[in-house]
Amino acid sequence: MRVKILATEATVKTVSVTIQSLTVSGKQMTLAVFRQLPKAEIFDENVDIVGTPWGTVAYHIKDEGPRWIVVEKDGLLYRCVFPNSVFCGYESGQLNKTVELYKSCSYHPPSYYPPFNEKQQYIKGKFAGMCICTSEEYKELETKAKQDHAEKERKARQDHEDRLKGYLEKINECRFNLQACERIKKKVENHIRILNSLDQLFIAV
């Protein structure tokens, strides 16, 4: 069961010069109550800190986390797992692999085949295999075969250019995402430095 604690009910009291305790309605918060605080993500979709951090709590909760941040958001208190790092889905390996694919992408022209195979091609108008044709007929067939080959070659070059274009687009996308990841990592690192500077809050056992 989750409990909602209003920020107006909670206060941070200085017990000594270096120790601060988290209290609710004048009483120090217990571990049982802390566990009932609703969980929230410490960063929003823009990788900004959510709400107003009050301090950190060192309390290991199995399968959840060993360190927490108490955050005030919309007048309520939440517990957020302390971030250690940020995972970015794009790594330099993806860029390097795409660059290698681009470099290895070579053009392979299609083979040209005459109208008939070696046994069936025109031989001075005489019967050859299953084909009997005149010299003019053969020239027409040969012209058609060359036109078909030219079209196949055009398509093969276009396919090759399209593959190169696709690799270049992927390379640019990877570079953009890597740069975005670097910005996010730097932003998170700065947030973590700020969160590490927060006071540790003590709660009752």
One Martini backbone bead per residue (centre of mass of N, CA, C, O) as a GRO file, in nm:
protein
  205
    1MET     BB    1   0.094   0.037   0.024
    2ARG     BB    2   0.038   0.368  -0.051
    3VAL     BB    3   0.144   0.686   0.060
    4LYS     BB    4   0.035   1.022   0.125
    5ILE     BB    5   0.255   1.301   0.159
    6LEU     BB    6   0.261   1.606   0.255
    7ALA     BB    7   0.477   1.867   0.246
    8THR     BB    8   0.338   2.024   0.491
    9GLU     BB    9   0.398   1.778   0.704
   10ALA     BB   10   0.694   1.806   0.631
   11THR     BB   11   1.029   1.803   0.778
   12VAL     BB   12   1.358   1.945   0.832
   13LYS     BB   13   1.568   1.857   1.097
   14THR     BB   14   1.816   1.972   1.311
   15VAL     BB   15   2.001   1.778   1.530
   16SER     BB   16   2.273   1.874   1.417
   17VAL     BB   17   2.523   1.985   1.231
   18THR     BB   18   2.513   1.691   1.042
   19ILE     BB   19   2.209   1.613   1.119
   20GLN     BB   20   1.917   1.494   0.943
   21SER     BB   21   1.563   1.472   0.972
   22LEU     BB   22   1.268   1.298   0.880
   23THR     BB   23   0.948   1.444   0.918
   24VAL     BB   24   0.603   1.368   1.032
   25SER     BB   25   0.413   1.549   1.217
   26GLY     BB   26   0.683   1.560   1.421
   27LYS     BB   27   0.777   1.277   1.317
   28GLN     BB   28   0.987   1.041   1.255
   29MET     BB   29   1.055   0.867   0.997
   30THR     BB   30   1.005   0.551   0.892
   31LEU     BB   31   1.081   0.279   0.708
   32ALA     BB   32   0.789   0.193   0.653
   33VAL     BB   33   0.699   0.465   0.538
   34PHE     BB   34   0.912   0.498   0.319
   35ARG     BB   35   0.822   0.244   0.152
   36GLN     BB   36   0.530   0.391   0.090
   37LEU     BB   37   0.643   0.565  -0.097
   38PRO     BB   38   0.626   0.677  -0.395
   39LYS     BB   39   0.754   0.619  -0.697
   40ALA     BB   40   1.011   0.785  -0.899
   41GLU     BB   41   1.154   0.957  -1.140
   42ILE     BB   42   1.427   1.173  -1.150
   43PHE     BB   43   1.372   1.188  -1.460
   44ASP     BB   44   1.270   1.322  -1.738
   45GLU     BB   45   1.241   1.343  -2.083
   46ASN     BB   46   1.472   1.590  -2.052
   47VAL     BB   47   1.673   1.527  -1.816
   48ASP     BB   48   1.529   1.638  -1.563
   49ILE     BB   49   1.464   1.719  -1.255
   50VAL     BB   50   1.228   1.612  -1.042
   51GLY     BB   51   1.139   1.847  -0.875
   52THR     BB   52   1.232   1.870  -0.520
   53PRO     BB   53   1.505   1.808  -0.356
   54TRP     BB   54   1.588   1.717  -0.013
   55GLY     BB   55   1.739   1.427  -0.015
   56THR     BB   56   1.907   1.150   0.122
   57VAL     BB   57   1.874   0.780   0.144
   58ALA     BB   58   2.015   0.508   0.329
   59TYR     BB   59   1.833   0.231   0.184
   60HIS     BB   60   1.792  -0.104   0.143
   61ILE     BB   61   1.601  -0.236  -0.129
   62LYS     BB   62   1.503  -0.503  -0.260
   63ASP     BB   63   1.511  -0.471  -0.606
   64GLU     BB   64   1.572  -0.137  -0.605
   65GLY     BB   65   1.777   0.000  -0.371
   66PRO     BB   66   2.035   0.181  -0.164
   67ARG     BB   67   1.950   0.472  -0.281
   68TRP     BB   68   1.791   0.793  -0.212
   69ILE     BB   69   1.541   1.037  -0.316
   70VAL     BB   70   1.378   1.309  -0.189
   71VAL     BB   71   1.073   1.428  -0.342
   72GLU     BB   72   0.904   1.718  -0.450
   73LYS     BB   73   0.565   1.682  -0.598
   74ASP     BB   74   0.281   1.839  -0.601
   75GLY     BB   75   0.293   1.825  -0.267
   76LEU     BB   76   0.459   1.555  -0.275
   77LEU     BB   77   0.618   1.259  -0.176
   78TYR     BB   78   0.916   1.095  -0.302
   79ARG     BB   79   1.095   0.808  -0.428
   80CYS     BB   80   1.429   0.788  -0.565
   81VAL     BB   81   1.657   0.651  -0.740
   82PHE     BB   82   1.983   0.664  -0.747
   83PRO     BB   83   2.191   0.772  -0.986
   84ASN     BB   84   2.485   0.644  -1.162
   85SER     BB   85   2.377   0.631  -1.463
   86VAL     BB   86   2.359   0.633  -1.824
   87PHE     BB   87   2.181   0.491  -2.087
   88CYS     BB   88   2.286   0.446  -2.424
   89GLY     BB   89   2.184   0.309  -2.733
   90TYR     BB   90   2.444   0.452  -2.854
   91GLU     BB   91   2.735   0.334  -3.008
   92SER     BB   92   3.034   0.331  -3.176
   93GLY     BB   93   2.999   0.045  -3.304
   94GLN     BB   94   2.768   0.119  -3.500
   95LEU     BB   95   2.927   0.319  -3.668
   96ASN     BB   96   3.166   0.137  -3.754
   97LYS     BB   97   2.995  -0.077  -3.900
   98THR     BB   98   2.871   0.116  -4.114
   99VAL     BB   99   3.136   0.210  -4.238
  100GLU     BB  100   3.226  -0.071  -4.335
  101LEU     BB  101   2.983  -0.120  -4.521
  102TYR     BB  102   3.040   0.120  -4.705
  103LYS     BB  103   3.330   0.036  -4.797
  104SER     BB  104   3.226  -0.266  -4.900
  105CYS     BB  105   3.045  -0.131  -5.114
  106SER     BB  106   3.012  -0.278  -5.425
  107TYR     BB  107   3.013  -0.305  -5.771
  108HIS     BB  108   2.803  -0.544  -5.966
  109PRO     BB  109   2.785  -0.633  -6.269
  110PRO     BB  110   2.605  -0.764  -6.499
  111SER     BB  111   2.567  -1.016  -6.708
  112TYR     BB  112   2.614  -1.103  -7.042
  113TYR     BB  113   2.366  -1.237  -7.273
  114PRO     BB  114   2.305  -1.382  -7.537
  115PRO     BB  115   2.032  -1.491  -7.701
  116PHE     BB  116   2.216  -1.756  -7.715
  117ASN     BB  117   2.365  -2.016  -7.669
  118GLU     BB  118   2.629  -2.184  -7.797
  119LYS     BB  119   2.429  -2.404  -7.946
  120GLN     BB  120   2.193  -2.171  -8.050
  121GLN     BB  121   2.330  -1.993  -8.219
  122TYR     BB  122   2.385  -1.832  -8.496
  123ILE     BB  123   2.471  -2.024  -8.815
  124LYS     BB  124   2.431  -1.916  -9.107
  125GLY     BB  125   2.112  -2.011  -9.100
  126LYS     BB  126   2.143  -2.262  -8.948
  127PHE     BB  127   2.090  -2.524  -8.763
  128ALA     BB  128   2.068  -2.464  -8.392
  129GLY     BB  129   1.931  -2.667  -8.222
  130MET     BB  130   1.616  -2.482  -8.171
  131CYS     BB  131   1.737  -2.264  -8.389
  132ILE     BB  132   1.590  -2.065  -8.658
  133CYS     BB  133   1.764  -1.790  -8.817
  134THR     BB  134   1.828  -1.497  -8.931
  135SER     BB  135   2.034  -1.234  -8.940
  136GLU     BB  136   1.816  -1.019  -8.872
  137GLU     BB  137   1.690  -1.165  -8.632
  138TYR     BB  138   1.943  -1.174  -8.463
  139LYS     BB  139   1.990  -0.868  -8.441
  140GLU     BB  140   1.731  -0.813  -8.286
  141LEU     BB  141   1.794  -0.996  -8.048
  142GLU     BB  142   2.060  -0.855  -7.973
  143THR     BB  143   1.945  -0.576  -7.922
  144LYS     BB  144   1.753  -0.665  -7.698
  145ALA     BB  145   1.970  -0.781  -7.509
  146LYS     BB  146   2.126  -0.512  -7.472
  147GLN     BB  147   1.890  -0.352  -7.356
  148ASP     BB  148   1.844  -0.535  -7.112
  149HIS     BB  149   2.128  -0.503  -6.997
  150ALA     BB  150   2.121  -0.194  -6.959
  151GLU     BB  151   1.886  -0.203  -6.757
  152LYS     BB  152   2.024  -0.382  -6.547
  153GLU     BB  153   2.263  -0.189  -6.502
  154ARG     BB  154   2.100   0.052  -6.406
  155LYS     BB  155   1.974  -0.090  -6.160
  156ALA     BB  156   2.239  -0.173  -6.024
  157ARG     BB  157   2.343   0.118  -5.983
  158GLN     BB  158   2.100   0.217  -5.822
  159ASP     BB  159   2.124   0.015  -5.590
  160HIS     BB  160   2.408   0.102  -5.507
  161GLU     BB  161   2.339   0.399  -5.448
  162ASP     BB  162   2.121   0.335  -5.235
  163ARG     BB  163   2.309   0.193  -5.035
  164LEU     BB  164   2.502   0.428  -4.991
  165LYS     BB  165   2.287   0.625  -4.894
  166GLY     BB  166   2.192   0.457  -4.652
  167TYR     BB  167   2.465   0.451  -4.505
  168LEU     BB  168   2.498   0.759  -4.478
  169GLU     BB  169   2.241   0.803  -4.313
  170LYS     BB  170   2.327   0.614  -4.081
  171ILE     BB  171   2.585   0.762  -4.005
  172ASN     BB  172   2.449   1.034  -3.937
  173GLU     BB  173   2.261   0.917  -3.722
  174CYS     BB  174   2.481   0.808  -3.533
  175ARG     BB  175   2.625   1.076  -3.486
  176PHE     BB  176   2.383   1.224  -3.367
  177ASN     BB  177   2.328   1.021  -3.131
  178LEU     BB  178   2.607   1.042  -3.000
  179GLN     BB  179   2.590   1.343  -2.939
  180ALA     BB  180   2.333   1.322  -2.768
  181CYS     BB  181   2.453   1.129  -2.557
  182GLU     BB  182   2.675   1.317  -2.458
  183ARG     BB  183   2.484   1.536  -2.354
  184ILE     BB  184   2.331   1.356  -2.155
  185LYS     BB  185   2.570   1.261  -1.984
  186LYS     BB  186   2.658   1.543  -1.890
  187LYS     BB  187   2.389   1.615  -1.757
  188VAL     BB  188   2.384   1.379  -1.555
  189GLU     BB  189   2.653   1.435  -1.418
  190ASN     BB  190   2.561   1.706  -1.306
  191HIS     BB  191   2.321   1.600  -1.142
  192ILE     BB  192   2.483   1.406  -0.962
  193ARG     BB  193   2.649   1.624  -0.826
  194ILE     BB  194   2.406   1.760  -0.695
  195LEU     BB  195   2.291   1.509  -0.544
  196ASN     BB  196   2.558   1.456  -0.377
  197SER     BB  197   2.520   1.742  -0.216
  198LEU     BB  198   2.312   1.638  -0.052
  199ASP     BB  199   2.157   1.571   0.219
  200GLN     BB  200   2.133   1.345   0.469
  201LEU     BB  201   1.861   1.151   0.568
  202PHE     BB  202   1.704   1.059   0.869
  203ILE     BB  203   1.555   0.756   0.985
  204ALA     BB  204   1.363   0.548   1.145
  205VAL     BB  205   1.365   0.202   1.237
   0.00000   0.00000   0.00000
